[in-house]
Amino acid sequence: MKSTGMNRHINPNAIESVRPVTGRLRLQMAGAVVMTLLMVMAAPVMAQQTPAPDEPAAEAIPAVASPAEAQAGASAVVFMYHRFGESDYPSTNIRPEQLDAHIAELKRGPYHVMDVGAIVQAIANGESLPDRTVGITIDDAYRSVFDVAWPVFKKHNFPMTVFVSTEQVDTDNSTYMSWDQLRTLVAEGVTIGGHSQHHSHLATMPIAAVKAELAHSAQRFKDELGFVPDLFAYPYGEASLEVREAVLEAGYKAAFGQHSGAFDDSADLFYLPRYALNESYGTPERFLLAANSVPMPVSDITPADYLLQRNPPAFGFTLHGPARDLNCYPSSGVPTMTRLGDARVEIRLDGPVAPGRWRINCTSLGPDNRWRWFGMLYTVPEKTAQ
């Protein structure tokens, strides 16, 4: 059993700017700059690099993977936007020059931008996907999606999915799109997804109220668009096992949260990750690393419920393969990592975390300088067991 101390190490979740370069060197430089800049930032919990006596050194620190491993089978990265060119809301906004940089990267790089519904279907059916498959999603149906984002994505033939909370459209608030505008997007090939009725904190609502929200929004979609969407996104990324089951029972085929990471068929189809993009987390360097990330396949995740029942959380998971330079970064709390054999990872915090949302991101250096990335988001209620 190996227990880590606290070490300052690379955190690829926060990245500053570097001068753009081209090709694989761009990815190497982005990672190198991150390491240099973040040596003095918040300390992650990091696994020891010295192999245990019965652990071969080659498995503890594996060599760069072969091109076959780099393909990573059927996996994908999905990005999440909200607003475009609305600088009064930096936490959910992307500046026009940032969007231009994202488009430029997707155009010049070896990416395959696909409809998110097609990505989910391929993953669910065990079908292959091109390496570096990318999906684009946008939450909340703000008017700037129609005025700013869609003309850009349409110009470059990039499909997008918009998750809509129906009450926000029904209020005729000019901040949001109208049903006529949504019908225009549908006619032009945009995928519409469900996002509840009131954009509510579903994880902490009575389950009967959650089901009522889902039923009401489904009816509004049917009335206005003529169909009920197949995909769902949890408002704020907040879910629970009860809410997950309600979304499944409502007829959705998959659902997305707001936790970071690439995903494959080891992921929960009803709690899929997305990389959130905003003014702070929308730099070209973070976009580059996220777009090139590959899954960190895990199982037996604890806590199993996305709504915390105990605080501090006892977080853990089982790796499905070697994890080179494994690091985990909680959004709050001082962590200690323990490795139980080669596969099991357990993380404990120094005390309870604040009510709201608690995130943890775990990364490992993967093939061809690409990051394996596994994130989770938990809703922390006001009162939990200690």
C-alpha positions as CSV (number, residue, x, y, z in Angstrom):
1,M,0.0,0.0,0.0
2,K,1.3,3.4,-1.0
3,S,0.3,6.7,0.6
4,T,1.3,10.0,-0.9
5,G,2.6,13.1,0.7
6,M,1.8,16.6,-0.7
7,N,3.7,17.5,-3.8
8,R,3.4,20.5,-6.1
9,H,2.9,19.2,-9.6
10,I,1.2,20.0,-12.9
11,N,-2.5,20.8,-12.9
12,P,-3.7,20.8,-16.5
13,N,-7.1,22.2,-15.4
14,A,-5.8,25.8,-15.3
15,I,-3.6,27.1,-18.1
16,E,-2.1,30.4,-19.0
17,S,-1.3,31.7,-22.5
18,V,1.7,30.7,-24.6
19,R,2.7,31.7,-28.1
20,P,0.9,29.4,-30.6
21,V,3.1,26.9,-32.5
22,T,2.2,24.1,-34.8
23,G,1.8,20.3,-34.8
24,R,2.7,17.9,-32.0
25,L,5.2,20.5,-30.7
26,R,2.3,22.7,-29.8
27,L,0.9,20.0,-27.5
28,Q,4.3,19.4,-25.9
29,M,4.9,23.1,-25.3
30,A,1.4,23.6,-23.9
31,G,2.1,20.8,-21.3
32,A,5.6,22.2,-20.6
33,V,4.3,25.7,-20.0
34,V,1.6,24.4,-17.7
35,M,4.2,22.6,-15.6
36,T,6.4,25.7,-15.4
37,L,3.5,28.1,-14.5
38,L,1.8,25.8,-12.0
39,M,4.7,24.7,-9.9
40,V,3.7,27.5,-7.4
41,M,-0.1,26.9,-7.6
42,A,-2.4,24.7,-5.5
43,A,-0.9,21.4,-4.6
44,P,-2.5,18.2,-5.9
45,V,-2.3,14.8,-4.4
46,M,0.2,12.7,-6.4
47,A,1.1,9.1,-6.5
48,Q,4.6,8.0,-5.6
49,Q,6.7,7.2,-8.6
50,T,8.8,4.6,-6.9
51,P,7.5,1.1,-7.7
52,A,6.5,-1.2,-4.9
53,P,8.8,-4.3,-4.5
54,D,6.3,-6.5,-6.4
55,E,5.5,-3.9,-9.1
56,P,7.6,-3.8,-12.3
57,A,9.2,-0.4,-13.0
58,A,7.8,-0.5,-16.5
59,E,4.2,-0.6,-15.2
60,A,4.8,2.1,-12.6
61,I,6.0,4.6,-15.2
62,P,5.0,3.2,-18.6
63,A,6.7,4.3,-21.8
64,V,4.9,6.5,-24.3
65,A,2.1,4.4,-25.7
66,S,2.1,3.0,-29.2
67,P,0.0,4.6,-32.0
68,A,-2.5,1.8,-31.6
69,E,-3.1,2.6,-27.9
70,A,-3.3,6.3,-28.8
71,Q,-6.4,5.6,-30.9
72,A,-8.1,4.8,-27.6
73,G,-10.9,2.9,-29.3
74,A,-14.3,4.5,-29.2
75,S,-13.8,7.7,-27.1
76,A,-14.7,11.3,-27.4
77,V,-14.3,14.8,-25.9
78,V,-17.4,17.0,-25.6
79,F,-17.2,20.7,-24.9
80,M,-19.8,22.9,-23.2
81,Y,-20.4,26.6,-23.9
82,H,-23.1,29.0,-22.6
83,R,-22.8,32.6,-23.8
84,F,-20.9,34.2,-26.6
85,G,-19.6,37.8,-26.6
86,E,-21.5,38.7,-23.4
87,S,-18.6,40.1,-21.4
88,D,-20.8,41.0,-18.4
89,Y,-20.9,37.3,-17.6
90,P,-17.3,36.1,-17.7
91,S,-18.0,32.8,-15.8
92,T,-20.2,31.6,-18.6
93,N,-19.1,33.6,-21.5
94,I,-16.6,33.0,-24.3
95,R,-15.1,36.1,-26.0
96,P,-15.2,36.2,-29.8
97,E,-11.4,35.9,-30.1
98,Q,-11.5,32.8,-27.9
99,L,-14.2,31.2,-30.1
100,D,-12.1,32.0,-33.2
101,A,-9.1,30.3,-31.6
102,H,-11.2,27.2,-30.8
103,I,-12.5,27.1,-34.4
104,A,-8.9,27.5,-35.7
105,E,-7.7,24.6,-33.6
106,L,-10.5,22.3,-34.7
107,K,-9.9,23.2,-38.3
108,R,-6.1,22.8,-38.4
109,G,-5.8,19.9,-36.0
110,P,-6.5,16.1,-36.6
111,Y,-10.0,16.4,-35.1
112,H,-13.4,14.9,-36.1
113,V,-16.2,17.2,-35.0
114,M,-19.4,15.1,-34.8
115,D,-23.0,15.4,-33.7
116,V,-23.2,14.6,-30.0
117,G,-26.1,12.2,-30.6
118,A,-24.1,10.2,-33.1
119,I,-21.2,10.1,-30.6
120,V,-23.4,8.8,-27.8
121,Q,-25.0,6.2,-30.1
122,A,-21.6,4.9,-31.2
123,I,-20.4,4.7,-27.6
124,A,-23.6,2.9,-26.5
125,N,-23.4,0.4,-29.4
126,G,-19.7,-0.3,-28.9
127,E,-18.9,1.1,-32.3
128,S,-15.6,2.7,-33.2
129,L,-15.1,6.4,-33.5
130,P,-12.2,8.4,-35.2
131,D,-9.4,9.3,-33.0
132,R,-9.9,12.8,-31.5
133,T,-13.6,12.8,-31.9
134,V,-15.1,16.1,-30.6
135,G,-18.6,17.2,-29.8
136,I,-20.0,20.7,-29.2
137,T,-22.8,21.5,-26.7
138,I,-24.3,24.7,-25.5
139,D,-26.4,25.1,-22.4
140,D,-29.4,27.4,-21.7
141,A,-30.3,28.7,-25.2
142,Y,-29.1,32.3,-24.8
143,R,-29.8,34.6,-27.6
144,S,-26.1,35.0,-28.4
145,V,-26.1,31.3,-29.4
146,F,-28.4,32.2,-32.3
147,D,-26.8,35.6,-33.1
148,V,-23.1,34.8,-32.6
149,A,-22.3,31.1,-32.2
150,W,-24.5,29.3,-34.8
151,P,-23.4,31.5,-37.7
152,V,-19.7,30.6,-36.9
153,F,-20.3,26.9,-36.3
154,K,-22.6,26.7,-39.4
155,K,-19.9,28.4,-41.6
156,H,-17.4,25.7,-40.6
157,N,-20.0,22.8,-40.8
158,F,-19.6,22.0,-37.1
159,P,-22.7,20.4,-35.6
160,M,-23.9,21.6,-32.3
161,T,-26.3,20.6,-29.6
162,V,-28.3,23.1,-27.5
163,F,-29.8,22.1,-24.2
164,V,-32.9,24.1,-23.5
165,S,-34.8,24.8,-20.3
166,T,-38.3,25.3,-21.6
167,E,-39.5,27.9,-19.1
168,Q,-36.7,30.3,-20.0
169,V,-37.9,30.3,-23.6
170,D,-41.6,30.5,-22.6
171,T,-41.0,33.7,-20.6
172,D,-40.3,35.6,-23.9
173,N,-37.2,37.1,-22.3
174,S,-35.0,38.6,-24.9
175,T,-31.9,37.2,-23.1
176,Y,-33.0,33.8,-24.5
177,M,-33.9,32.5,-27.9
178,S,-37.5,32.3,-28.9
179,W,-39.3,29.1,-30.0
180,D,-39.3,30.5,-33.6
181,Q,-35.5,30.8,-33.4
182,L,-35.2,27.3,-32.0
183,R,-37.4,26.0,-34.9
184,T,-35.0,27.7,-37.3
185,L,-32.0,26.0,-35.7
186,V,-33.8,22.6,-35.9
187,A,-34.5,23.2,-39.5
188,E,-30.8,23.9,-40.1
189,G,-29.7,20.7,-38.4
190,V,-29.0,21.7,-34.8
191,T,-29.8,19.1,-32.2
192,I,-32.0,20.2,-29.3
193,G,-31.6,18.6,-25.9
194,G,-33.6,18.8,-22.6
195,H,-32.4,20.9,-19.7
196,S,-35.5,20.7,-17.3
197,Q,-38.3,23.2,-17.1
198,H,-37.0,25.8,-14.7
199,H,-33.2,25.2,-14.8
200,S,-33.6,23.8,-11.3
201,H,-31.2,22.3,-8.8
202,L,-32.6,18.8,-9.5
203,A,-30.4,16.9,-7.1
204,T,-31.9,18.6,-4.0
205,M,-35.5,18.7,-5.2
206,P,-38.1,16.1,-4.1
207,I,-38.1,13.4,-6.8
208,A,-41.8,14.0,-7.6
209,A,-41.0,17.6,-8.4
210,V,-38.1,16.4,-10.6
211,K,-40.4,14.1,-12.6
212,A,-42.9,17.0,-13.0
213,E,-40.2,19.2,-14.4
214,L,-39.2,16.5,-16.9
215,A,-42.8,15.8,-17.9
216,H,-43.7,19.5,-18.4
217,S,-40.6,20.3,-20.4
218,A,-41.2,17.2,-22.6
219,Q,-44.7,18.4,-23.4
220,R,-43.5,21.9,-24.2
221,F,-40.9,20.4,-26.6
222,K,-43.6,18.3,-28.3
223,D,-46.0,21.3,-28.5
224,E,-43.4,23.7,-30.0
225,L,-40.9,21.5,-31.9
226,G,-43.0,18.4,-32.6
227,F,-40.6,16.0,-30.7
228,V,-39.1,15.2,-27.4
229,P,-35.3,15.3,-27.3
230,D,-33.1,12.2,-26.9
231,L,-30.4,13.9,-24.9
232,F,-30.5,15.7,-21.5
233,A,-28.1,17.9,-19.6
234,Y,-28.4,18.4,-15.8
235,P,-28.7,22.1,-14.9
236,Y,-25.5,23.1,-13.1
237,G,-24.3,19.5,-13.7
238,E,-26.1,18.5,-10.5
239,A,-27.5,15.0,-10.3
240,S,-28.2,12.1,-8.0
241,L,-29.0,8.4,-8.5
242,E,-32.7,9.2,-8.1
243,V,-32.6,12.0,-10.6
244,R,-30.6,9.9,-13.0
245,E,-33.3,7.2,-12.8
246,A,-36.0,9.8,-13.4
247,V,-34.2,11.0,-16.5
248,L,-33.9,7.5,-17.8
249,E,-37.5,6.8,-17.1
250,A,-38.5,10.0,-18.9
251,G,-37.2,8.4,-22.1
252,Y,-33.9,10.2,-22.6
253,K,-31.1,8.1,-24.1
254,A,-28.1,9.8,-22.4
255,A,-27.4,12.7,-20.1
256,F,-24.5,15.0,-19.5
257,G,-23.1,16.7,-16.4
258,Q,-20.5,19.4,-16.1
259,H,-17.5,17.5,-14.9
260,S,-14.4,17.4,-17.0
261,G,-12.9,14.5,-18.9
262,A,-12.9,12.4,-22.1
263,F,-15.2,9.4,-22.1
264,D,-15.6,5.9,-23.6
265,D,-17.9,3.0,-22.9
266,S,-16.7,2.7,-19.3
267,A,-18.5,6.0,-18.5
268,D,-22.1,6.2,-17.2
269,L,-24.2,7.2,-20.2
270,F,-26.5,9.1,-17.9
271,Y,-23.7,11.2,-16.3
272,L,-21.3,11.9,-19.2
273,P,-18.5,14.5,-18.7
274,R,-18.0,17.7,-20.7
275,Y,-15.3,20.3,-20.6
276,A,-16.7,23.6,-19.5
277,L,-15.4,26.6,-21.5
278,N,-15.6,30.3,-20.3
279,E,-13.3,33.3,-20.3
280,S,-11.0,31.8,-17.7
281,Y,-11.1,28.2,-18.9
282,G,-11.3,28.9,-22.6
283,T,-7.7,29.7,-23.3
284,P,-6.2,28.1,-26.5
285,E,-3.8,26.1,-24.3
286,R,-6.5,24.5,-22.2
287,F,-8.7,23.9,-25.2
288,L,-5.7,22.2,-26.9
289,L,-5.0,19.8,-24.0
290,A,-8.7,19.1,-23.5
291,A,-9.4,18.4,-27.1
292,N,-6.5,15.9,-27.2
293,S,-7.3,14.2,-23.9
294,V,-8.2,10.5,-23.7
295,P,-10.3,8.7,-21.1
296,M,-9.0,7.3,-17.9
297,P,-11.1,4.2,-17.7
298,V,-12.2,3.5,-14.2
299,S,-14.9,1.6,-12.3
300,D,-16.3,1.2,-8.8
301,I,-16.4,4.9,-8.2
302,T,-17.2,6.0,-4.7
303,P,-19.3,7.7,-3.6
304,A,-21.7,6.1,-6.0
305,D,-24.4,8.7,-5.6
306,Y,-23.7,12.1,-7.2
307,L,-25.5,13.7,-4.2
308,L,-23.2,13.4,-1.2
309,Q,-24.6,11.5,1.8
310,R,-21.5,11.9,3.9
311,N,-19.1,14.9,4.2
312,P,-16.2,14.9,3.8
313,P,-16.6,12.5,0.8
314,A,-14.6,9.2,0.7
315,F,-13.6,9.4,-2.9
316,G,-12.1,6.4,-4.7
317,F,-12.0,4.5,-8.0
318,T,-10.5,1.4,-9.6
319,L,-8.1,1.9,-12.6
320,H,-8.5,-0.3,-15.7
321,G,-4.8,0.1,-16.6
322,P,-1.5,1.8,-15.7
323,A,-1.8,5.5,-14.8
324,R,1.5,7.3,-15.4
325,D,2.1,10.4,-13.1
326,L,-1.4,10.1,-11.6
327,N,-2.6,13.3,-9.9
328,C,-6.0,14.3,-8.4
329,Y,-7.1,17.9,-7.8
330,P,-10.1,18.5,-5.5
331,S,-11.9,21.9,-5.8
332,S,-11.6,22.2,-2.0
333,G,-10.0,20.3,0.8
334,V,-6.5,19.1,1.4
335,P,-6.2,15.6,-0.1
336,T,-4.2,12.4,0.8
337,M,-4.1,9.6,-1.8
338,T,-3.6,6.0,-1.0
339,R,-2.9,3.3,-3.6
340,L,-4.3,-0.2,-2.7
341,G,-2.3,-2.4,-5.0
342,D,-1.9,-1.4,-8.6
343,A,-5.5,-0.5,-9.4
344,R,-7.4,0.9,-6.4
345,V,-7.1,4.6,-5.6
346,E,-8.6,6.2,-2.4
347,I,-8.5,9.9,-1.6
348,R,-9.4,11.4,1.8
349,L,-9.8,15.1,2.6
350,D,-8.8,16.9,5.8
351,G,-12.3,18.0,6.6
352,P,-15.8,18.6,5.3
353,V,-16.4,20.6,2.1
354,A,-18.8,23.5,1.8
355,P,-22.4,23.0,0.5
356,G,-22.8,23.5,-3.2
357,R,-20.7,21.7,-5.8
358,W,-17.5,19.8,-5.1
359,R,-15.3,18.7,-8.0
360,I,-12.3,16.5,-8.4
361,N,-10.2,16.0,-11.5
362,C,-7.7,13.2,-11.9
363,T,-5.1,13.2,-14.7
364,S,-2.4,10.9,-15.9
365,L,0.1,11.4,-18.7
366,G,-1.1,9.1,-21.5
367,P,0.0,8.3,-25.1
368,D,1.8,10.8,-27.2
369,N,1.8,13.5,-24.5
370,R,-2.0,13.4,-24.3
371,W,-3.7,13.5,-20.9
372,R,-5.9,10.8,-19.5
373,W,-8.6,12.8,-17.7
374,F,-11.2,11.6,-15.3
375,G,-13.4,14.1,-13.4
376,M,-16.4,14.0,-11.1
377,L,-18.8,16.6,-9.7
378,Y,-20.8,16.0,-6.5
379,T,-23.7,18.0,-5.1
380,V,-23.1,18.8,-1.4
381,P,-26.4,19.5,0.4
382,E,-26.6,21.8,3.4
383,K,-26.8,18.9,5.8
384,T,-24.9,15.6,5.4
385,A,-23.7,13.0,7.8
386,Q,-20.2,13.4,9.1
